[in-house]
Every structure is written in C-alpha cells, then in structure tokens.
Amino acid sequence: MTFSISGRCPRTGEFGIAVSSSSPAVAARCAHARAGAGVVGAQNITDPRLGQRGLALLAEGLAAPAVLARLTEATPHIQYRQLVVLGPSGPAAVFHGSGTLGVHGGALGQDCAAAGNLLAHDGVPQAMVAAFEAAAEQPLAARLLAAMQAGLAAGGEAGPVHSAGMLVVRDQPWPVADLRVDWTEGDPVAELAALWALWQPQQEAYVSRALDPSAAPAFGVAGDP
C-alpha cells in the first residue's frame, strides 16, 4: 500500500524520505530520519519501532547493510515488513519480507533507494530512482518530490493513493521540513509539492529563529511562530 524514496545530499548533509499510500497519515508511521545518521523507511504492515531501531544503529556507525541484517535477524514478524536503510555513505539496503503485499520491489541508486508494495508494476521503484538521479542539482526535497511524481506517473500503487509526506533533516535535532498530506480525495503527491513550494522560501528563516532570534528575519515576514 506504499511507495517511497529515501535520499541523502552530500553537499548539505541532508537526509530525507518521501512516501505515499492509500492509507491515511502514511508518513507518521513510515518515515524516519535523524540528522547525521541517515534515513529508514519502514513500510508494509508497518512497525514504526523498526525505524527508530534502525536510526539508533546508524548513529552507532553501522553501515546500511549491517543495520538491515541486525533488524531482520532479531525482529519478530519480520516477514511482514519492507525496509529501506540509507546511511551517510555507501550503498543503501532494501528488504522485502515474504509477506510483502502484492507486486513489490526496490531499486538502489546514487545516494538513494526506492521501494514499494501493492505496486502497479515492479518498474515503479526504478522510475523513481531515475528521476532522483536526474535532478542532481536540485535541493534534496525537490529531488524526493521529483521521484515521487515519477513513481506516480509510472503507475504508483495499484489503486489510488490518499496520503503523502516528506521528512528532511540536516544539522539540527529537528527536521528542516516535515510536510504531510494525511488524507485527500485528490492527488496527495501534488498537494505535497504545493506544501513544499509554500515552505521552501520560509524554511531557513524558521531555522534561524530557533538558533538565534536576534539575527533572524523579522517576525511576521515568514509568518509565525
């Protein structure tokens, strides 16, 4: 019921994940990222604890394949899960349990990985990776959205999607972008892109206000709080 793209930006140190599903509030359960550590996508009959465990292991310095091995060797019901792990360097790692729903698959790319279940066809993840790689000069959030739009254009889920979200972390313990469309009868990926267009010009002002309000743009310029 889900397709996602996880990525990192070597220029900025950002990690991020974007995800869409036919289920409500998909990003609240499936998207996990930690500044300096990496990103974990935990999807398909989701157990959000896997995301947090994976981030803790990445923070210890384990590479993505080692993190995935640790998660899959000692977790009950792992056959129902689909996981993506991406660390600060090296390749990502993707796992599809034997109970992964419907047509499913994954694809690895330069600084990214895509995965999905109940897909229209198994080529959707590769289309997402190709779009991410083609947008190499764009900010990470824009690359994630380009990948999501490409995945949807390639067929996306076998049925309609109703929620989408994007989480991006950088150098602080909070996300620089945490945008969600928790339910819509329209196009959640397009609505997520519209939220990013609204948020992007204001993003750095909110970071500055948190770190040093005296040096930040005047309150009200980019909205409150």
C-alpha positions as CSV (number, residue, x, y, z in Angstrom):
1,M,0.0,0.0,0.0
2,T,3.1,2.2,-0.1
3,F,5.9,3.6,-2.3
4,S,8.8,5.7,-1.1
5,I,12.1,7.3,-2.0
6,S,14.9,7.8,0.5
7,G,17.8,10.0,-0.3
8,R,20.8,12.0,1.0
9,C,22.6,15.1,-0.2
10,P,26.5,15.0,0.1
11,R,26.6,18.8,-0.4
12,T,24.4,19.7,2.5
13,G,24.5,16.6,4.7
14,E,20.7,16.3,4.5
15,F,18.8,13.0,4.7
16,G,15.2,12.7,3.6
17,I,12.3,10.4,2.7
18,A,9.1,10.9,0.8
19,V,6.3,8.4,0.9
20,S,2.7,7.9,-0.4
21,S,0.0,5.4,0.3
22,S,-3.7,4.6,0.0
23,S,-3.8,4.5,3.8
24,P,-4.1,7.7,5.9
25,A,-1.2,9.5,7.6
26,V,1.4,7.3,6.0
27,A,4.4,9.5,6.9
28,A,3.6,9.3,10.6
29,R,4.3,5.6,10.6
30,C,6.8,5.0,7.7
31,A,9.2,8.0,7.5
32,H,12.2,8.0,9.9
33,A,15.3,10.2,9.7
34,R,18.0,11.5,12.0
35,A,20.5,14.3,11.4
36,G,24.0,12.9,10.9
37,A,22.8,9.3,11.0
38,G,20.6,8.5,8.0
39,V,17.1,7.5,7.0
40,V,14.9,4.4,7.4
41,G,11.7,3.6,5.6
42,A,9.6,1.1,7.5
43,Q,6.6,0.1,5.4
44,N,4.1,-2.7,4.5
45,I,2.1,-3.7,7.6
46,T,4.2,-1.1,9.3
47,D,6.1,-1.4,12.6
48,P,7.4,2.1,13.4
49,R,9.7,0.7,16.0
50,L,11.9,-0.6,13.2
51,G,12.5,2.9,12.0
52,Q,13.7,4.1,15.4
53,R,15.9,1.0,15.9
54,G,17.5,1.4,12.5
55,L,18.3,5.1,13.2
56,A,19.9,4.2,16.5
57,L,22.1,1.6,14.8
58,L,23.1,4.0,12.0
59,A,24.0,6.6,14.7
60,E,26.4,3.9,16.2
61,G,28.2,3.9,12.9
62,L,26.9,0.7,11.3
63,A,26.6,0.7,7.5
64,A,23.2,0.3,6.0
65,P,23.6,-3.4,5.1
66,A,24.8,-4.2,8.6
67,V,21.8,-2.3,10.1
68,L,19.4,-4.2,7.9
69,A,21.0,-7.5,8.9
70,R,20.6,-6.6,12.6
71,L,17.0,-5.6,12.1
72,T,16.0,-8.7,10.1
73,E,17.8,-11.3,12.2
74,A,16.2,-10.5,15.6
75,T,12.8,-9.0,14.9
76,P,9.6,-11.0,15.3
77,H,7.2,-10.9,12.4
78,I,9.9,-9.6,10.1
79,Q,8.3,-11.4,7.2
80,Y,5.6,-8.8,7.1
81,R,7.9,-5.8,6.8
82,Q,9.5,-3.9,4.0
83,L,12.5,-1.8,4.9
84,V,14.9,0.7,3.4
85,V,18.0,1.9,5.2
86,L,20.4,4.6,3.9
87,G,23.4,5.9,5.9
88,P,25.9,8.7,5.5
89,S,28.0,6.8,3.0
90,G,27.9,3.6,1.0
91,P,25.0,1.9,-0.7
92,A,21.5,1.7,0.7
93,A,19.9,-1.6,1.7
94,V,16.4,-2.8,1.0
95,F,14.5,-5.8,2.5
96,H,11.2,-7.3,1.4
97,G,9.7,-9.9,3.7
98,S,7.9,-12.9,2.3
99,G,4.7,-11.4,3.4
100,T,5.2,-8.1,1.5
101,L,1.9,-7.3,-0.2
102,G,1.1,-7.6,-3.9
103,V,3.6,-6.6,-6.6
104,H,6.6,-5.2,-4.8
105,G,10.2,-4.2,-5.4
106,G,13.0,-1.9,-4.8
107,A,15.8,-0.1,-6.6
108,L,19.1,1.4,-5.5
109,G,20.7,4.5,-7.0
110,Q,23.3,7.1,-6.4
111,D,22.6,8.4,-2.8
112,C,19.1,7.0,-2.9
113,A,16.8,4.0,-2.7
114,A,13.2,3.4,-3.6
115,A,10.7,0.7,-2.6
116,G,7.1,-0.1,-2.8
117,N,4.4,-2.7,-2.3
118,L,1.0,-3.3,-4.0
119,L,2.5,-1.5,-7.0
120,A,1.0,-1.2,-10.4
121,H,4.2,-3.0,-11.7
122,D,7.7,-3.7,-10.4
123,G,9.3,-1.0,-12.5
124,V,8.0,1.8,-10.4
125,P,10.9,2.0,-7.9
126,Q,13.4,2.2,-10.8
127,A,11.5,5.1,-12.3
128,M,11.7,6.9,-9.0
129,V,15.5,6.4,-8.7
130,A,16.0,7.6,-12.3
131,A,14.1,10.8,-11.5
132,F,16.0,11.4,-8.3
133,E,19.3,11.0,-10.1
134,A,18.3,13.2,-13.0
135,A,17.6,16.1,-10.5
136,A,21.1,16.1,-9.0
137,E,21.4,19.9,-9.0
138,Q,18.2,20.4,-7.1
139,P,17.7,20.6,-3.3
140,L,17.1,17.2,-1.7
141,A,13.4,17.9,-1.0
142,A,12.9,18.8,-4.7
143,R,14.6,15.6,-5.8
144,L,12.5,13.5,-3.4
145,L,9.3,15.1,-4.9
146,A,10.5,14.6,-8.4
147,A,11.0,10.9,-7.6
148,M,7.5,10.7,-6.1
149,Q,5.9,12.3,-9.1
150,A,7.8,10.0,-11.4
151,G,6.7,7.0,-9.4
152,L,3.1,8.1,-9.6
153,A,3.4,8.8,-13.4
154,A,4.9,5.3,-13.8
155,G,1.8,3.7,-12.2
156,G,2.4,4.1,-8.5
157,E,0.2,1.9,-6.4
158,A,-2.2,-0.5,-8.0
159,G,-5.1,1.7,-6.6
160,P,-5.5,5.4,-5.7
161,V,-3.3,7.0,-3.1
162,H,-4.7,9.3,-0.4
163,S,-1.8,10.4,1.8
164,A,1.8,11.5,1.3
165,G,4.6,13.0,3.4
166,M,8.2,14.2,3.3
167,L,10.7,14.4,6.1
168,V,14.1,16.1,5.7
169,V,16.8,16.5,8.4
170,R,20.1,18.4,8.2
171,D,22.3,19.5,11.1
172,Q,19.9,20.1,13.9
173,P,18.0,17.6,16.0
174,W,14.7,18.6,14.5
175,P,13.6,18.3,10.8
176,V,14.1,21.3,8.5
177,A,11.0,20.0,6.6
178,D,8.2,17.8,7.9
179,L,5.3,18.1,5.5
180,R,2.3,15.8,5.4
181,V,-1.0,15.4,3.5
182,D,-2.6,12.9,5.8
183,W,-5.8,12.4,3.7
184,T,-7.2,13.7,0.5
185,E,-9.5,12.5,-2.2
186,G,-7.3,14.4,-4.7
187,D,-3.6,13.9,-5.6
188,P,-1.6,13.8,-2.3
189,V,1.7,13.9,-4.1
190,A,0.7,17.1,-6.0
191,E,-0.6,18.6,-2.7
192,L,2.7,17.7,-1.0
193,A,4.6,19.5,-3.8
194,A,2.4,22.6,-3.2
195,L,3.2,22.5,0.5
196,W,6.9,22.4,-0.3
197,A,6.5,25.4,-2.6
198,L,5.0,27.2,0.3
199,W,7.5,26.0,2.9
200,Q,10.8,26.3,0.9
201,P,11.1,30.2,0.9
202,Q,10.4,30.2,4.7
203,Q,12.5,27.2,5.8
204,E,15.8,28.9,6.6
205,A,14.0,31.7,8.5
206,Y,12.5,29.2,10.9
207,V,15.9,27.6,11.4
208,S,17.5,31.0,12.1
209,R,14.7,31.9,14.6
210,A,15.3,28.7,16.5
211,L,19.1,29.2,16.7
212,D,19.4,33.0,17.2
213,P,16.2,35.0,17.0
214,S,18.1,38.3,17.2
215,A,19.8,37.5,13.9
216,A,16.8,36.1,12.2
217,P,14.4,37.8,9.7
218,A,11.8,40.0,11.4
219,F,8.9,38.1,12.9
220,G,5.9,38.2,10.6
221,V,8.0,38.2,7.4
222,A,7.8,34.4,7.0
223,G,4.8,34.0,9.3
224,D,4.6,33.0,12.9
225,P,5.5,31.2,15.1
